Amino acid sequence: MRLEKWLSGLSDRIITNSQAALNEYQQKGYPRSKLAHIPNAIDIDRFRPDPDSRISVRNELGISENAPLIGLFARLHPMKDHPTFLRAARIIVEQSSGVSFICAGGTSNEYSAYERQIRTKATEMGLDDHITWPGARTDPERLMAACDITTLTSDSGEGFPNSVAESMACGTPCVVTDVGDAASIVSVHGAAVPRTNPEELAEAWKMVLDKDPYASDRASAEGRQSIIDRYSSAAIARATLDVLSQ
């Protein structure tokens, strides 16, 4: 990291993929005049609303087509703060036992003990009948399109969390913790809550689930359009060319 900082003076531009990273690099003393922020591009053709996936995924995972479904798409790693997710899930289940959850994401050998700990905690909290653990998947767009809400519960370590923008591109509203660029990605089209606060997380989930169908459909369409406008490949290509031409 010291070598990277020293060599940064030789570069023409330094591009970060998140505002959070840009701020960090500025604080570490990288040359401010060379720093720029360009977000990740989102494949809006792959990540799109898909009513058929809502049916097929729920049939595959044994989840009722009418059950409110909340999805977490994150590898099993401590910074993703699965305990807060589970505590919020317990609060929602106590209020409405018909809610289901998908907790999708793989893990590494290094964090296998963490995975066992999280799965055990879910069992101890009486959530086994409500949470499905599909593991690592190569088709997150299908699972995201099947959800009524997706969520991000990280307490640290995030820059530009792709899963948030991808979910919104699928027309699925997202409730996030205020970490990295998550809050700016959801903007007015979802909700951001303080990290490590299961009560506020559960309340935000409930607020989204309780919207009337017309308002929910409109918010989903507006959320997807905001991703197209800000993070489509075309938008990011234009931003990159603009930075490189300066």
LUMKOL-107908 format. One record per residue: residue in one letter; z negated, x negated, y of N, C-alpha, C, O, CB in turn. Coordinates in steps of 0.1 Angstrom, whole numbers, padded with zeros to 4 digits, always signed. Atoms other than C-alpha are relative to their C-alpha. Glycine has a CB too. Layout:
BEGIN
AZXYZXYZXYZXYZXY...
//
This chain:
BEGIN
M+0000-0008-0012+0000+0000+0000+0000-0009+0013+0006-0005+0023-0012+0009+0000R+0000+0009-0012-0007-0029+0024+0014-0006+0002+0019-0007+0013-0010-0012-0002L-0014+0005-0001+0028-0043+0016+0009+0010+0005+0018+0007+0014+0005-0005-0014E-0008-0011-0005+0044-0010+0022-0002+0002+0015+0008+0003+0022-0003+0014-0007K+0002-0002-0014+0028-0007+0056+0006-0012+0008+0011-0010+0018-0016+0001+0003W-0005+0012-0007+0038-0043+0065+0015+0001+0001+0021-0002+0011-0004-0012-0007L-0014-0001+0001+0074-0037+0054+0006+0012+0008+0018+0013+0012+0005+0002-0014S-0005-0012-0008+0076-0003+0073+0006-0004+0013+0014+0004+0018-0012+0010+0002G-0005+0004-0013+0083-0022+0105+0015-0004-0001+0022-0004+0009-0008-0011+0006L-0014+0004+0002+0117-0033+0090+0009+0012-0002+0021+0010-0002+0001-0009-0012S-0008-0011+0003+0128+0002+0083+0006+0006+0013+0001+0004+0024-0008+0011-0008D-0006-0008-0011+0151+0024+0105-0008+0013+0002-0011+0017+0013+0015+0002-0002R+0008-0012-0001+0133+0056+0097-0009+0001-0012-0007-0005-0023+0010+0013+0000I+0009-0003+0011+0103+0067+0076-0002+0015-0001-0006+0021+0009-0014-0008+0002I+0000-0014+0001+0106+0102+0063-0011+0005-0010-0011+0000-0022+0014+0005-0004T+0009-0007+0009+0077+0122+0048+0004+0014-0003+0011+0020+0005-0015-0001+0006N-0004-0013+0003+0081+0154+0030-0011+0011+0003-0010+0022-0001+0003+0001-0015S+0010-0010-0004+0050+0171+0045-0006-0005+0014-0006-0017+0017-0011+0001-0010Q+0006+0003-0012+0034+0173+0079-0014-0007-0002-0018-0016+0005-0003+0013+0009A+0013+0006+0004+0001+0164+0062+0002-0015-0002-0006-0023+0002-0006+0006-0012A-0002+0014+0003+0016+0131+0050+0004-0008+0013+0000-0019+0015+0011-0002-0010L-0004+0006-0013+0031+0124+0085-0013-0003+0008-0014-0014+0013+0009+0009+0008N+0012+0002-0007-0003+0128+0100-0008-0012-0006-0014-0020+0001-0009+0012+0000E+0008+0010+0007-0019+0105+0074+0007-0014+0003-0001-0024+0006+0000+0002-0015Y-0007+0012-0003+0008+0078+0080-0003-0005+0014-0004-0016+0017+0015+0001-0003Q+0003+0003-0014+0002+0080+0117-0014-0006+0002-0016-0016+0009+0001+0012+0009Q+0014+0005+0000-0035+0075+0112-0002-0014-0006-0011-0021-0002-0010+0010-0007K+0001+0013+0006-0029+0045+0090+0007-0011+0008+0007-0023+0004+0006+0001-0014G-0006+0010-0008-0010+0028+0117+0015-0004-0002+0019-0014+0003-0008-0013-0001Y-0014+0002+0002+0026+0031+0106+0007+0002+0014+0002+0009+0022+0006+0010-0011P-0006-0002-0013+0051+0029+0135+0004+0014+0003+0013+0020-0004+0013-0009+0000R-0001-0014-0003+0050+0063+0151+0015+0004+0003+0020+0015+0000-0009+0004+0011S-0014-0003-0005+0085+0061+0166+0010+0001-0011+0021+0007-0010+0005-0011+0010K-0009+0000+0012+0100+0057+0131-0003+0011-0009+0005+0014-0019+0000-0013-0007L+0004-0010+0010+0082+0085+0114+0006+0013+0003+0008+0017+0015-0016+0002+0001A-0006-0014-0001+0098+0119+0108-0005+0008-0012-0008+0002-0023+0015+0000+0001H+0004-0009+0011+0089+0149+0086+0012+0009-0003+0017+0017+0005-0012+0008+0005I-0010-0009+0005+0115+0167+0065-0005+0006-0013-0008-0002-0022+0014-0007-0002P+0006-0006+0012+0102+0192+0039+0010-0002-0012+0021-0005-0010-0003+0014+0002N-0009-0001+0012+0115+0194+0003+0009+0012+0001+0006+0022+0007-0009+0001-0012A-0009-0011+0001+0145+0215-0003-0003+0009-0012-0007+0003-0023+0015-0006-0001I+0002-0010+0011+0142+0246-0025+0013+0006-0005+0021+0010+0003-0010+0011+0005D-0012-0006+0006+0169+0258-0049-0001+0015+0000-0007+0021-0008+0002-0006-0015I+0002-0014-0002+0172+0293-0036+0009+0008-0010+0007+0020-0011+0004+0004+0014D-0008-0007+0010+0198+0302-0063-0008+0001-0013-0007+0010-0020+0014-0007-0002R+0008+0000+0012+0175+0292-0091-0013+0009+0002-0016+0017-0006-0005-0014-0004F+0012-0007-0003+0143+0306-0075+0004+0012+0009+0006+0011+0021-0010-0009+0008R-0004-0012-0006+0152+0342-0066-0006+0012-0007-0011+0011-0018+0016+0001+0000P+0005-0011+0007+0140+0377-0073+0008+0004-0012+0020+0002-0013+0000+0013+0010D-0007-0002+0013+0147+0387-0109-0008+0011-0007-0017+0008-0015+0000-0013-0008P+0007-0011+0006+0136+0422-0120+0000-0001-0016-0010+0003-0022+0006+0013+0004D-0001+0001+0015+0147+0414-0156-0011-0009-0005-0016-0007-0016+0014-0005-0004S+0010+0009+0004+0123+0385-0158-0014+0006+0000-0022+0003-0008+0000-0013+0008R+0013-0007-0001+0094+0407-0148-0002+0007-0014-0013+0007-0019+0000+0011+0011I+0001-0007+0013+0101+0427-0180-0001-0009-0012-0010-0008-0020+0011+0010-0002S+0000+0009+0012+0110+0399-0204-0012-0009-0001-0017-0011-0012+0013-0008+0001V+0012+0009+0000+0082+0376-0194-0012+0007-0004-0020+0002-0013-0002-0007+0013R+0012-0007+0004+0056+0402-0197+0000+0005-0014-0010+0005-0021-0002+0013+0009N-0001-0003+0015+0069+0413-0231-0003-0012-0008-0010-0011-0018+0014+0005-0003E+0002+0012+0007+0069+0377-0242-0015-0004+0000-0020-0009-0011+0008-0012+0007L+0014+0004+0000+0033+0371-0231-0010+0011-0003-0022+0009-0003-0003-0006+0014G+0009-0011+0004+0019+0405-0241-0007+0005+0012-0019+0009+0010-0009-0005-0010I+0006-0005-0012+0012+0416-0205+0007+0013+0003+0019+0014+0004+0001-0010+0012S-0006-0013-0004+0017+0452-0195+0009-0001+0012+0006-0008+0021-0012+0011+0003E-0009+0000-0011+0046+0459-0172-0006+0005+0013-0002+0001+0024+0012+0008-0004N+0007-0006-0011+0023+0478-0149-0012-0007+0005-0018-0004+0015-0003+0014-0002A+0012+0007-0004-0006+0454-0148+0002-0009+0012+0012-0016+0012-0005-0009-0012P-0001+0010-0011-0012+0435-0115-0001-0014-0006-0010-0016-0014-0011+0003+0010L+0000+0013+0006-0004+0399-0124+0000-0011+0011+0008-0011+0020+0013-0001-0009I+0001+0011-0009-0015+0368-0105+0002-0013-0008-0004-0015-0018-0015+0000+0006G-0003+0013+0007-0001+0334-0114-0004-0012+0008-0003-0013+0020+0015+0000-0002L+0003+0013-0006-0013+0299-0108+0010-0010-0007+0010-0011-0020-0015-0004-0002F-0009+0010+0005+0014+0272-0113-0004-0014+0005+0000-0018+0016+0015+0004+0005A+0005+0013-0004-0002+0238-0113-0004-0007-0013-0010-0001-0022-0013+0002+0009R+0004+0008+0011-0008+0210-0137-0016+0000-0001-0022+0002+0009+0005-0015+0001L+0014-0001+0002-0043+0209-0152-0006-0014+0005-0006-0024-0003-0004+0003-0015H+0005+0012-0007-0059+0183-0128-0011+0004+0009-0010+0015+0015+0012-0007+0008P+0012-0004-0008-0092+0184-0110+0003+0004+0015-0003+0013+0020-0010-0011+0001M-0003-0004-0014-0076+0185-0075+0006+0014+0001+0005+0020+0012+0010-0010+0006K-0005-0013+0000-0060+0218-0084-0011+0011+0000-0008+0023+0002+0010+0003-0012D+0012-0008-0001-0095+0233-0086+0001+0013-0007+0000+0024-0002-0003+0003+0015H+0000-0011+0009-0092+0256-0115-0013+0008+0000-0013+0020-0002+0004-0004-0014P+0013-0008-0001-0129+0265-0113+0000+0011+0010-0005+0022+0008-0012-0009+0001T+0000-0010-0011-0124+0283-0080+0010+0011-0004+0007+0023-0002+0005-0006+0013F-0009-0010+0005-0094+0301-0095-0007+0009-0010-0006+0022-0009+0012-0006-0007L+0007-0008+0011-0116+0313-0125-0011+0008+0007-0012+0020+0003-0006-0010-0010R+0010-0008-0007-0144+0324-0102+0006+0012+0007+0000+0023+0007-0009-0009+0009A-0006-0011-0007-0121+0344-0081+0006+0011-0010+0005+0023-0007+0012-0005+0009A-0005-0009+0010-0105+0359-0112-0011+0009-0005-0009+0021-0008+0007-0008-0012R+0011-0008+0005-0139+0370-0124-0004+0011+0010-0007+0022+0006-0012-0010-0003I+0003-0010-0010-0146+0387-0091+0010+0012-0001+0006+0024+0000+0000-0006+0014I-0010-0010+0000-0113+0406-0093-0001+0009-0013+0000+0021-0012+0014-0006+0000V+0002-0008+0013-0118+0416-0130-0011+0009+0000-0011+0020-0005-0001-0010-0012E+0012-0009-0001-0152+0430-0122+0003+0012+0008-0003+0023+0006-0012-0008+0006Q-0003-0011-0008-0136+0452-0096+0011+0009-0006+0012+0021-0004+0005-0005+0014S-0011-0007+0006-0105+0461-0116+0004-0007-0013+0010-0018-0013+0013+0001+0009S-0001+0007+0013-0104+0453-0153+0015-0001-0005+0018-0008-0015-0008+0007-0011G-0014+0000+0004-0066+0459-0155+0008-0012+0005+0020-0013+0002+0007+0012+0004V-0008+0011-0006-0056+0427-0136+0001-0011-0011-0008-0014-0018-0008-0006+0012S-0003+0011+0009-0040+0399-0156+0004-0013+0008+0007-0012+0020+0011+0003-0010F-0002+0013-0007-0035+0362-0148+0009-0009-0010+0007-0009-0022-0013-0007+0003I-0008+0010+0007-0010+0335-0158-0005-0014+0006-0005-0015+0018+0015+0001+0001C+0004+0013-0005-0023+0299-0156+0009-0010-0007+0006-0015-0018-0015-0003-0004A-0011+0008+0006+0008+0278-0162+0000-0014+0005-0002-0017+0017+0014+0006+0003G-0001+0014-0004+0010+0240-0162-0005-0008-0012-0014-0005-0020-0009-0002+0012G+0004+0009+0011+0007+0211-0185-0011-0010+0004-0016-0009+0015+0012-0008-0004T+0011+0010-0003-0018+0182-0186+0004-0013-0007+0014-0014-0015-0014+0005-0005S-0003+0013+0006-0018+0145-0196-0012-0003-0008-0023+0003-0008+0002-0011+0011N+0011+0005+0008-0040+0127-0221-0012-0004+0008-0023-0002+0004+0005-0012-0009E+0011+0004-0009-0060+0114-0192-0009+0012+0003-0021+0010+0006+0006-0006+0012Y+0007-0011-0005-0071+0149-0183-0002+0011-0011-0004+0023-0008+0006+0006+0012S+0001-0009+0011-0073+0165-0218-0014+0006+0000-0016+0018-0004+0003-0006-0013A+0014-0005+0000-0111+0168-0215-0002+0010+0011-0009+0020+0010-0010-0012+0003Y+0001-0010-0010-0107+0186-0182+0006+0013-0004+0001+0024-0001+0008-0005+0013E-0007-0012+0005-0083+0211-0198-0010+0007-0010-0011+0020-0008+0013-0003-0008R+0010-0007+0009-0109+0218-0226-0011+0006+0008-0016+0017+0005-0005-0010-0010Q+0011-0005-0008-0136+0222-0200+0004+0013+0007-0004+0023+0008-0004-0010+0011I-0005-0012-0007-0115+0247-0180+0002+0012-0009-0002+0023-0006+0013-0003+0008R-0002-0011+0010-0105+0267-0211-0013+0006-0005-0015+0018-0007+0008-0005-0011T+0013-0004+0004-0141+0268-0222-0007+0008+0010-0013+0019+0007-0009-0012-0004K+0006-0007-0011-0153+0279-0188+0006+0015+0001-0002+0024+0003+0002-0007+0013A-0006-0013+0000-0128+0308-0189-0005+0009-0011-0008+0021-0009+0015-0001-0001T+0005-0008+0011-0141+0319-0223-0015+0004+0004-0018+0016+0001+0000-0008-0013E+0013-0003-0003-0177+0317-0211-0001+0011+0011-0011+0018+0012-0008-0012+0005M+0000-0010-0010-0168+0339-0181+0006+0013-0004+0007+0022+0004+0008-0006+0012G-0006-0013+0005-0153+0366-0203+0014+0003+0004+0017+0014+0006-0009+0011+0004L-0013-0002-0005-0118+0360-0191+0011-0001-0010+0023+0000-0007+0003-0009+0011D-0010+0003+0010-0100+0354-0224+0010+0011-0001+0022+0009-0004-0006-0003-0013D-0009-0011+0002-0085+0389-0225+0008+0002+0013+0017+0011+0013-0008+0013-0002H-0007-0002-0013-0072+0385-0189+0009-0011+0004+0019-0009+0011-0010+0003+0011I-0007+0012-0004-0058+0350-0187+0009-0004-0012+0005-0006-0023-0009-0011+0004T-0009+0006+0010-0027+0337-0205+0003-0014+0005+0005-0017+0016+0014+0008+0000W-0002+0015-0003-0022+0299-0207+0014-0004-0007+0014-0009-0018-0012-0008-0006P-0013+0004+0006+0016+0293-0213+0003-0015-0001+0012-0019-0007+0011+0007+0008G-0002+0015+0000+0012+0255-0208+0012-0004+0009+0015+0003+0018+0003-0004-0014A-0011+0005-0008+0040+0234-0194+0013+0008-0003+0015+0011-0015+0003-0015-0002R-0012-0008+0001+0072+0254-0188+0012-0006+0007+0010-0013+0017-0002+0015+0005T-0012+0005-0007+0108+0246-0179+0006+0012+0007+0017+0010+0013+0010-0006-0010D-0006-0011-0006+0114+0281-0166-0010+0007+0010-0012+0019+0009+0005+0011-0010P+0010-0006-0009+0088+0286-0138+0005+0011+0008-0002+0021+0012-0006-0010+0009E-0006-0011-0009+0112+0308-0118-0001+0013-0007-0003+0024+0000+0015-0003+0002R+0002-0013+0007+0110+0335-0146-0014+0005+0001-0016+0016+0004+0005-0002-0014L+0015-0004+0000+0072+0334-0146-0004+0005+0014-0011+0014+0016-0008-0011-0005M+0003-0004-0014+0070+0335-0108+0006+0014+0004-0001+0021+0010+0006-0011+0010A-0006-0013-0003+0094+0364-0106-0007+0012-0007-0006+0023-0003+0015+0000-0004A+0007-0010+0007+0072+0383-0131-0014+0003+0006-0020+0013+0003-0002-0005-0014C+0013-0002-0006+0041+0380-0109+0000+0009+0012+0010+0010+0018-0006-0014+0004D+0002-0007-0012+0028+0402-0082-0005-0009+0011-0002-0006+0023-0010+0012-0002I+0005+0010-0009+0011+0373-0065+0000-0014-0008-0003-0014-0020-0015+0003+0005T+0003+0014+0006+0011+0335-0071-0010-0006+0010-0012-0001+0021+0013-0009-0001T+0011+0006-0008-0017+0313-0058+0000-0015-0002+0005-0020-0011-0013+0007-0004L+0003+0014+0000-0026+0278-0050-0014-0002+0004-0019+0003+0014+0010-0008+0010T+0015+0001-0003-0063+0269-0052-0004-0015+0002-0016-0018+0001-0007+0006-0012S+0003+0014-0001-0061+0231-0047-0011-0003+0011-0011+0005+0021+0012-0008+0004D+0010+0003-0010-0090+0215-0028+0003-0013+0007-0004-0018+0016-0014-0001-0006S-0004+0013-0005-0072+0182-0020+0013-0004-0005+0019+0002-0014-0011-0011-0003G-0011+0007+0006-0042+0160-0026+0014+0006+0002+0023+0001-0004-0003-0001-0014E-0013-0007-0001-0015+0184-0016+0008-0005+0013+0002-0008+0023-0001+0015+0001G-0008+0002-0011+0014+0175+0007+0009+0012+0002+0004+0022+0009+0010-0012-0002F-0008-0012+0000+0043+0200+0004+0000+0006-0014+0007+0001-0023+0015-0004+0005P+0000-0005+0014+0034+0221-0027+0012+0009-0003+0013+0020+0002-0013+0009-0001N-0012-0007+0003+0067+0232-0041-0002+0014-0005+0006+0023-0002+0009-0008-0009S+0002-0013+0007+0053+0260-0062-0002+0012+0010+0002+0023+0007-0012-0001-0009V+0003-0010-0010+0043+0279-0030+0014+0005+0005+0016+0017+0006-0008-0005+0011A-0013-0003-0005+0078+0278-0015+0009+0006-0011+0017+0016-0008+0007-0012+0006E-0008-0006+0011+0094+0285-0049-0003+0014-0003+0005+0022-0006-0001-0009-0013S+0005-0013+0003+0073+0315-0055+0005+0010+0011+0010+0021+0008-0015+0001+0000M-0005-0009-0011+0082+0330-0021+0015+0002-0001+0020+0012+0002-0004-0006+0014A-0015-0002+0002+0119+0323-0028+0003+0010-0011+0013+0017-0011+0006-0014-0004C-0002-0010+0011+0114+0345-0059-0004+0014+0005-0004+0024-0003-0009-0004-0012G+0005-0012-0005+0101+0372-0036-0014+0004-0003-0018+0015-0002+0009+0011-0005T+0014-0002+0004+0066+0368-0048-0010-0005+0011-0009-0017+0014-0003-0007-0014P+0009+0005-0010+0039+0366-0021-0010-0010-0006-0014-0009-0018-0008+0012+0006C+0008+0011+0005+0016+0336-0023-0013+0000+0009-0013+0001+0021+0007-0013+0001V+0013+0002-0006-0021+0332-0015-0005-0014-0002-0005-0018-0014-0011+0011-0005V+0002+0015+0002-0031+0296-0009-0013-0004+0007-0018+0003+0016+0011-0008+0006T+0011+0007-0008-0060+0274+0001+0006-0008+0011+0018-0013+0010-0009-0008-0010D-0005+0007-0012-0056+0257+0034-0001-0015-0002-0010-0022+0002-0008+0004+0013V-0001+0014+0003-0046+0223+0021+0014-0005+0001+0023+0003-0002-0006-0003-0015G-0014+0005-0002-0016+0201+0029+0007+0009+0009+0002+0014+0019+0007-0001-0013D-0009-0009-0008+0013+0222+0043+0000+0014-0005+0008+0022-0001+0014-0006+0000A-0001-0014+0006+0005+0253+0022-0001+0011+0010+0007+0020+0009-0012+0001-0010A+0001-0011-0010-0006+0275+0051+0012+0001+0008+0016+0012+0011-0013-0003+0009S-0012-0001-0009+0024+0266+0072+0012+0005-0008+0021+0012-0003+0004-0013+0006I-0011-0005+0009+0047+0274+0042-0001+0015-0001+0009+0022+0001+0000-0006-0014V+0001-0015+0001+0033+0309+0037+0001+0007+0013+0006+0018+0014-0014+0004-0007S-0001-0005-0014+0031+0314+0075-0006+0014+0000-0018+0016-0005+0014+0000+0005V+0005-0014-0001+0027+0352+0081+0003+0008-0012+0001+0020-0013+0005+0006+0013H-0005-0008+0011+0042+0361+0048-0009+0000-0012-0006+0006-0023+0013-0006-0004G+0010+0000+0011+0011+0355+0026-0014-0001+0006-0016+0005+0017+0003-0012-0010A+0014+0002-0006-0025+0344+0032-0005-0014-0004-0002-0019-0015-0009+0011-0006A+0007+0012+0002-0044+0312+0035-0015+0001+0002-0019+0008+0011+0006-0011+0010V+0015-0001+0000-0081+0309+0028-0006-0014-0001+0001-0024-0005-0005+0009-0012P+0006+0013+0001-0106+0281+0030-0001-0005-0015-0002+0003-0024-0015+0000+0006R+0001+0005+0013-0107+0258+0000-0014+0002-0006-0024+0003+0001+0004-0015+0000T+0012-0001+0008-0134+0261-0027-0008+0013+0004-0020+0012+0004-0009-0012+0002N+0007-0012-0004-0142+0297-0016+0006+0011-0009+0015+0018-0004+0002+0003+0015P-0006-0010+0008-0136+0321-0045-0001+0014+0005+0007+0023+0002-0007+0000-0014E+0002-0013-0006-0149+0351-0026+0011+0003+0009+0017+0014+0009-0014+0001+0007E-0011-0003-0010-0123+0348+0002+0013+0000-0008+0022+0007-0004+0000-0011+0011L-0013+0000+0008-0096+0340-0024+0002+0013-0007+0013+0019-0006-0001-0012-0010A-0001-0013+0007-0104+0371-0044+0003+0011+0010+0011+0020+0007-0013+0003-0007E-0003-0010-0010-0104+0392-0012+0014+0000+0005+0020+0010+0007-0010-0002+0012A-0014+0002-0005-0070+0378-0001+0009+0006-0011+0019+0012-0008+0003-0014+0003W-0008-0006+0011-0056+0387-0036+0000+0015+0001+0010+0021+0000-0006-0005-0014K+0002-0015+0000-0070+0422-0033+0008+0006+0012+0014+0016+0010-0015+0004+0001M-0007-0005-0012-0055+0426+0002+0015+0001-0003+0022+0011+0000-0002-0009+0012V-0014+0000+0003-0020+0417-0011+0003+0011-0011+0013+0018-0010+0005-0013-0005L-0003-0010+0011-0023+0439-0043-0001+0014+0005+0005+0023+0000-0010-0002-0011D+0003-0014-0005-0035+0469-0022+0011+0005+0010+0010+0016+0015-0013+0001+0006K-0010-0004-0009-0004+0469+0000+0008+0012-0006+0010+0012-0018+0009-0011+0004D-0008-0011+0006+0017+0501-0003+0014-0006-0004+0018-0017+0002+0002+0011+0011P-0012+0006+0006+0050+0495-0022+0011-0003+0011+0017-0014+0010+0006+0009-0010Y-0010+0003-0010+0072+0497+0009-0003-0012+0008+0005-0021+0010+0002+0012+0010A+0004+0012-0008+0052+0472+0029+0001-0013-0009+0005-0023-0004-0014+0001+0005S-0001+0012+0009+0051+0449-0002+0014-0004-0002+0017-0016-0002-0007+0004-0013D-0014+0004+0001+0088+0450-0007+0006-0006+0012+0013-0016+0011+0009+0013-0004R-0005+0006-0012+0095+0443+0029-0006-0014+0002+0002-0023+0006-0004+0009+0012A+0006+0013-0001+0070+0414+0029+0007-0010-0009+0009-0022-0006-0015+0001-0002S-0007+0008+0010+0087+0400-0002+0013-0005+0005+0017-0017+0004+0001+0007-0013A-0013+0003-0005+0121+0401+0013-0001-0009+0012+0007-0019+0014+0008+0013+0004E+0002+0008-0012+0109+0386+0046-0005-0014-0004+0000-0024+0002-0009+0006+0010G+0005+0013+0005+0091+0358+0027+0011-0008-0006+0012-0020-0003-0011+0002-0010R-0012+0007+0005+0122+0349+0008+0009-0005+0011+0014-0016+0010+0008+0009-0010Q-0009+0005-0011+0143+0348+0039-0005-0011+0008+0002-0020+0013+0003+0012+0009S+0006+0012-0008+0118+0325+0056+0002-0013-0008+0004-0023-0001-0015+0003+0002I-0003+0012+0008+0123+0301+0027+0014-0005+0001+0017-0017+0003-0004+0002-0015I-0014+0003-0002+0160+0303+0030+0003-0007+0013+0010-0017+0014+0009+0012-0002D-0002+0005-0013+0159+0297+0067-0006-0014+0002+0000-0022+0009-0006+0009+0010R+0007+0013-0002+0135+0267+0065+0002-0010-0010+0003-0022-0007-0015+0003+0001Y+0000+0009+0011+0139+0251+0031+0012+0000-0009+0011-0007-0019-0013+0001-0008S-0012+0000+0009+0173+0258+0016+0006-0014+0001+0003-0021+0010+0010+0011+0004S-0007+0013+0000+0194+0228+0007+0008-0002+0013+0008-0013+0018+0009-0002-0012A-0008+0001-0012+0217+0235+0036-0009-0003+0012-0006-0012+0021+0008+0013+0003A+0009+0003-0011+0188+0236+0061-0006-0014+0000-0007-0020+0010-0012+0011+0000I+0006+0014+0001+0172+0204+0048+0011-0011+0002+0008-0021+0007-0007-0001-0014A-0011+0010-0003+0206+0186+0048+0002-0001+0015+0004-0013+0020+0013+0005-0007R-0002+0001-0014+0210+0195+0084-0011-0008+0007-0009-0016+0016+0001+0014+0006A+0012+0007-0006+0175+0183+0093+0001-0015-0003-0002-0023+0005-0013+0006-0006T-0001+0014+0004+0181+0150+0074+0011-0007+0008+0008-0018+0013+0003-0001-0015L-0010+0006-0008+0214+0143+0091-0004-0001+0015-0001-0011+0021+0013+0009-0001D+0004+0000-0014+0198+0151+0125-0010-0012+0002-0008-0020+0011-0008+0012+0004V+0009+0012-0001+0170+0125+0118+0007-0013-0001+0004-0022+0007-0011+0001-0011L-0006+0012+0003+0193+0099+0105+0010-0004+0012+0013-0016+0013+0008+0000-0013S-0009+0003-0011+0216+0102+0135-0006-0004+0013+0000-0008+0023+0009+0012+0003Q+0007+0003-0013+0189+0096+0161-0001-0015+0002-0007-0020+0012-0014+0006-0001
//
